[in-house]
Amino acid sequence: MGELSLYAVLGLSIGFLWGIGCSLAILYSIYLGGYRKAVEDSMTEVKPQRFVDAMKKIQARRKKIPVTPHSA
């Protein structure tokens, strides 16, 4: 198969890093979209049913697990 040239290694490295960077950018934009929607839902007068259900689950979980302050 011959020797792998410097340009091939450079191209593979840049292509790999470019692909990872694009993937992370897409995941971050999806994350921000969900975060914005959650903040928007929390600010509405009438809460969506999904929001109410999630809050009930969180409150039930907090009652089961006692929260202890962390030592600084």
Secondary structure, 3 states (H helix, E strand, C coil): CCCCCHHHHHHHHHHHHHHHHHHHHHHHHHHHHHHHHHHHHHHCCCCCHHHHHHHHHHHHHHHHCCCCCCCC
